[in-house]
Amino acid sequence: MNRVSVNKRAARLLFLFVSVALLSACSDPSPNAFKLSGSTMGTSYHITVLESTVLESAVVGRTVVEREGVETQQADLKIAIEQQLLLIDQQMSTYKEDSELSRLNDALVDEWVKLSPDLLTVLMLSLELGWLSNGAFDITVGPLVKLWGFGPGGIDRADSVPTAAKITDRLKQTGFQHIEFNLATGEIRKRRLVTLDLSAIAKGYGVDKVAELLLYAGFTDFMVEIGGELRLQGNSPRGTPWRIAIEQPDASFGAAYQTVKLSGVGMATSGDYRNYFEQEGKRYSHIIDPATGYPIDHALASVTVIAETAAYADGLATAINVMGPEKGLKLAQQQGLAVYMIMKTKQGFAAAYSDAFKPYLE
């Protein structure tokens, strides 16, 4: 067996490298731009901010950011950003046993659980995407991902694919429709013993929360990236909209397939070309179809979505990747969604995109 399993973090970082390289190649260094970076949610974050757009003073959480010193301002801003990201990770991580999401997963069937506003928001958006995609986006698919050897606690380096009986058994443990909300009290309960996993949307939400923090602090021109999910606001250091690359979905490790110009939107890309294993000449993706319990098996190599928020783009990119090129593009056209697809062909790759995506193409 030949197993290839380059993790999602590495793939996202390669995507970011191309994006930033293209940006740098097309713009002169700006003395008014600064960068912040660090680790979060099992991956990394990178932020570029044009400081000339900040207000004279602003309150970021409990930290007052003032123009008295650039270094102090940037240090205080980074502290505020990392506090926000720590909070989200503590709310939505499946790797932390004491996270809010883990406690919800441990709750009994039919037990009402009070949620924080952030977790409630993400869960409601997840169910919205689930219904929109006819179940292609399902935050309860974790047991199947684990069975196939991917995700937290997965069967690492499995020597064989799961049996049909095991897949059928795990399918009984899934179904986002078994989650019920009480919006009046901000509570949730599980009507079946399902396990929730927000790995396909939490990073996008983290991007949005950091963007909100920067806007509140008075910044109007910035790029926020966490694990490959993006939020672009205002202009780049060049004085024009941010120029971002969509990566070619193969082993070229960072080659740009298409570039787009963005401002005031979020962007996410989902692909199966760096996290998979092969057995007896057949490739098995880490992206599992919740309807069948098996990895996706179609020509779609990657999906890029542009939306008002990074969280929506993040979840929708995964959903359309599960749906495949025909159903995915049909949904995009019907709903006015900005979607760009790269398909595998005998000659290499071919692209297709929705009408709503056209304004972003260079």
C-alpha positions in Angstrom: 0.0 0.0 0.0 1.2 3.5 -0.8 -0.3 6.0 1.6 0.1 9.8 1.0 -1.2 11.9 3.8 0.2 15.5 3.7 -1.8 17.2 6.4 -4.2 20.1 5.8 -1.9 22.5 7.6 0.9 22.0 5.1 -1.4 22.3 2.1 -2.9 25.5 3.4 0.5 27.0 4.1 1.6 26.2 0.6 -1.4 27.9 -0.7 -0.7 31.0 1.5 2.9 31.0 0.3 1.8 31.4 -3.3 -0.7 34.0 -2.4 1.7 36.2 -0.5 4.5 35.7 -3.1 2.2 36.9 -5.9 1.2 39.9 -3.7 4.8 40.7 -3.0 5.8 40.5 -6.6 3.2 43.0 -7.6 3.7 45.6 -4.9 6.4 47.7 -3.4 7.2 47.2 0.2 5.1 49.7 2.3 6.5 51.3 5.4 3.0 51.6 6.7 2.3 47.9 6.5 3.1 45.4 9.3 2.7 41.7 9.7 1.6 39.5 12.6 1.9 35.7 12.7 1.6 32.8 15.1 0.1 29.5 15.8 -3.6 28.6 16.4 -6.1 25.8 16.0 -3.4 23.3 15.1 -2.2 25.5 12.2 -0.9 29.1 11.8 -2.2 32.5 11.2 -0.7 35.4 9.1 -2.1 38.9 9.1 -1.0 41.9 7.1 -2.2 45.3 8.2 -1.8 48.8 6.8 -1.3 50.8 9.9 -1.9 54.2 8.3 -5.6 53.5 8.3 -5.9 53.0 12.0 -7.8 55.6 14.1 -5.9 57.6 16.6 -7.0 55.3 19.4 -9.3 52.4 19.8 -10.3 49.8 22.3 -9.5 46.2 21.4 -11.1 44.0 24.1 -9.5 45.3 27.3 -6.4 46.7 25.5 -6.2 50.3 24.5 -4.2 50.7 21.2 -2.7 54.2 20.9 -0.5 55.9 18.4 2.2 56.6 20.9 4.4 53.9 19.6 4.2 51.5 16.6 5.9 48.6 18.5 3.6 49.0 21.5 0.6 49.2 19.2 1.5 46.1 17.3 2.3 44.1 20.4 -1.0 45.0 22.0 -2.8 44.1 18.9 -1.2 40.7 18.7 -2.1 40.0 22.3 -5.7 40.9 21.6 -5.8 38.7 18.4 -4.3 35.7 20.2 -6.7 36.0 23.1 -9.6 36.0 20.6 -8.2 32.9 18.8 -7.5 31.1 22.1 -11.1 31.7 23.1 -12.4 30.2 19.8 -10.1 27.2 20.0 -11.3 26.6 23.5 -14.9 26.7 22.3 -14.6 24.6 19.1 -11.7 22.3 19.3 -12.2 18.5 19.0 -8.7 17.9 20.2 -9.2 19.5 23.6 -11.1 17.3 26.0 -12.2 20.4 28.0 -13.4 22.5 25.1 -17.0 23.6 24.9 -17.6 21.4 21.9 -16.1 18.4 23.6 -18.4 18.9 26.5 -21.3 19.1 24.2 -20.2 15.9 22.5 -20.1 14.2 26.0 -23.7 15.3 26.8 -26.4 12.7 26.9 -29.0 12.3 24.2 -31.9 14.8 24.7 -29.9 16.8 27.3 -30.2 20.5 26.7 -26.8 22.3 26.8 -26.4 26.0 27.0 -24.0 27.4 24.4 -21.8 30.4 24.1 -22.9 32.9 21.5 -19.9 32.0 19.2 -20.5 28.3 19.3 -24.3 28.8 18.8 -23.6 31.0 15.8 -21.2 28.5 14.1 -23.6 25.5 14.8 -26.5 27.4 13.3 -24.5 28.3 10.2 -23.4 24.7 9.9 -26.9 23.4 9.9 -27.9 26.1 7.4 -25.1 24.9 5.1 -26.3 21.3 5.7 -29.8 22.0 4.5 -28.6 24.2 1.6 -26.3 21.4 0.3 -28.9 18.7 0.9 -26.6 17.1 3.5 -23.3 17.4 1.7 -22.0 19.6 4.6 -22.5 17.6 7.8 -20.7 18.4 11.0 -21.6 14.9 12.4 -19.5 13.0 9.8 -16.6 12.7 12.2 -17.0 9.0 13.0 -16.7 8.2 9.4 -13.6 10.4 8.9 -12.1 8.6 11.9 -13.0 5.2 10.5 -11.1 6.0 7.3 -8.0 7.0 9.2 -8.3 10.8 9.0 -9.1 13.4 11.6 -8.6 13.4 15.4 -8.1 9.9 16.8 -8.2 8.4 13.3 -6.9 5.0 12.4 -3.4 6.2 11.4 -1.8 4.5 8.5 -4.7 2.0 8.0 -3.7 -1.1 6.0 -7.1 -1.6 4.4 -10.3 0.2 3.7 -13.1 -0.2 6.2 -15.6 -3.0 5.6 -19.0 -2.2 4.3 -20.5 -3.4 7.6 -18.4 -0.9 9.6 -19.3 1.9 7.3 -23.0 1.1 7.6 -22.6 1.0 11.4 -20.9 4.4 11.5 -23.6 5.9 9.2 -26.1 5.2 12.0 -24.0 7.6 14.2 -24.3 10.6 11.8 -26.9 13.1 10.7 -27.0 16.8 11.3 -30.8 16.7 11.3 -30.6 15.1 14.7 -29.5 18.4 16.3 -32.2 20.6 17.8 -31.9 24.3 18.9 -33.9 26.3 21.4 -33.2 29.8 20.1 -35.1 31.4 23.0 -32.6 30.0 25.5 -29.5 29.5 23.4 -29.5 25.8 24.1 -29.0 22.7 21.9 -29.7 19.0 22.3 -28.8 15.9 20.3 -31.7 13.7 19.4 -29.3 10.9 18.5 -25.8 10.0 19.8 -23.9 12.1 17.2 -20.5 13.7 17.5 -20.0 17.2 16.2 -16.9 18.3 14.4 -16.4 21.9 13.3 -13.0 21.5 11.6 -14.5 22.5 8.2 -15.8 25.8 9.4 -14.1 26.9 12.7 -11.0 28.4 11.1 -13.1 30.5 8.8 -15.0 31.7 11.8 -11.7 32.6 13.5 -10.7 34.6 10.5 -14.0 36.6 10.7 -13.6 37.3 14.4 -10.1 38.6 13.9 -11.3 40.8 11.0 -14.1 42.1 13.2 -11.5 43.0 15.9 -9.3 44.8 13.4 -12.2 46.8 12.1 -13.2 47.7 15.6 -9.7 48.9 16.2 -10.0 51.2 13.3 -8.1 49.4 10.6 -9.7 49.4 7.2 -7.0 47.7 5.0 -5.8 44.2 5.9 -5.5 40.5 5.1 -6.3 37.8 7.7 -5.3 34.2 7.0 -5.8 31.1 9.3 -4.9 27.7 7.8 -5.6 28.9 4.3 -8.9 30.6 5.0 -8.9 34.3 4.1 -10.6 37.6 4.8 -9.5 40.6 2.7 -10.5 44.2 3.5 -9.7 47.5 1.8 -6.5 47.6 -0.3 -3.2 45.9 -0.2 0.1 47.8 0.3 0.1 48.5 -3.4 -3.0 50.6 -3.1 -5.2 48.1 -5.0 -7.4 45.2 -4.0 -5.6 42.2 -2.7 -4.3 39.8 -5.3 -4.7 36.1 -4.2 -3.7 32.9 -6.0 -5.8 29.8 -6.4 -3.3 26.9 -6.2 -2.9 24.3 -8.9 -4.3 21.1 -7.3 -1.3 18.8 -7.8 2.2 18.0 -6.6 3.6 21.2 -8.0 3.6 22.5 -4.4 2.4 26.1 -4.8 2.1 26.8 -8.5 -0.7 29.3 -9.2 -3.6 28.1 -11.4 -5.6 31.4 -11.3 -5.4 34.7 -9.5 -8.2 36.9 -8.2 -8.6 40.4 -6.9 -10.5 40.7 -3.6 -11.7 43.3 -1.1 -14.4 43.1 1.5 -14.9 39.4 1.3 -13.8 36.0 2.6 -12.3 33.2 0.6 -11.7 29.5 1.1 -10.4 26.6 -0.9 -11.2 22.9 -0.4 -9.3 20.1 -2.1 -8.4 16.5 -1.7 -5.1 16.5 -3.5 -2.8 16.5 -0.5 -4.5 14.4 2.1 -5.4 10.9 0.9 -4.1 7.3 0.7 -3.8 4.8 -2.1 -4.5 1.1 -2.0 -4.3 -1.3 -5.0 -4.1 1.6 -7.4 -7.2 3.4 -6.0 -7.1 6.7 -4.3 -9.1 7.4 -1.1 -9.7 11.1 -0.2 -9.9 12.5 3.3 -13.2 14.2 2.3 -16.0 11.8 3.1 -19.5 11.9 1.5 -22.0 11.8 4.4 -24.6 10.2 2.2 -22.5 7.1 1.4 -19.8 6.9 4.1 -17.1 6.6 1.4 -14.5 9.2 0.2 -15.6 11.4 -2.6 -14.9 9.9 -6.0 -15.3 12.4 -8.9 -13.3 14.7 -11.1 -13.4 17.7 -8.9 -9.9 18.5 -7.6 -10.5 21.7 -5.7 -13.2 24.3 -5.0 -12.7 27.9 -4.2 -15.6 30.0 -2.7 -15.8 33.8 -2.2 -18.4 34.9 0.2 -19.3 37.7 2.6 -17.6 35.8 5.5 -14.7 33.4 5.6 -16.8 31.0 7.7 -19.5 30.7 5.0 -16.9 30.3 2.3 -15.1 27.7 4.4 -18.1 25.5 4.9 -19.5 26.0 1.5 -16.2 25.0 -0.2 -16.3 21.7 1.6 -20.0 21.1 0.8 -19.5 21.7 -2.9 -16.4 19.5 -2.9 -18.6 16.7 -1.6 -21.3 17.4 -4.2 -19.1 17.2 -7.2 -18.8 19.5 -10.2 -22.2 19.1 -11.8 -24.4 19.4 -8.6 -22.0 21.9 -7.1 -22.1 24.3 -10.1 -25.9 23.9 -10.3 -26.2 24.9 -6.7 -23.9 27.9 -7.2 -25.8 29.2 -10.2 -29.2 28.7 -8.5 -28.1 30.5 -5.3 -25.9 33.2 -6.8 -22.8 31.8 -5.1 -19.2 32.8 -6.2 -17.6 29.4 -6.9 -14.5 28.4 -8.9 -13.8 24.7 -9.6 -10.8 22.9 -10.9 -11.5 19.5 -12.4 -9.1 16.7 -13.3 -9.0 15.7 -17.0 -7.0 13.3 -19.1 -5.0 16.3 -20.4 -4.5 17.9 -16.9 -7.0 20.3 -15.4 -10.0 22.3 -16.6 -11.8 25.1 -14.7 -15.4 26.0 -14.4 -17.0 28.8 -12.4 -20.3 30.4 -11.6 -21.5 33.7 -12.9 -21.1 35.3 -9.5 -17.4 34.4 -9.6 -16.6 36.3 -12.8 -16.1 39.8 -11.3 -13.2 38.5 -9.2 -11.2 37.0 -12.1 -8.2 38.9 -13.4 
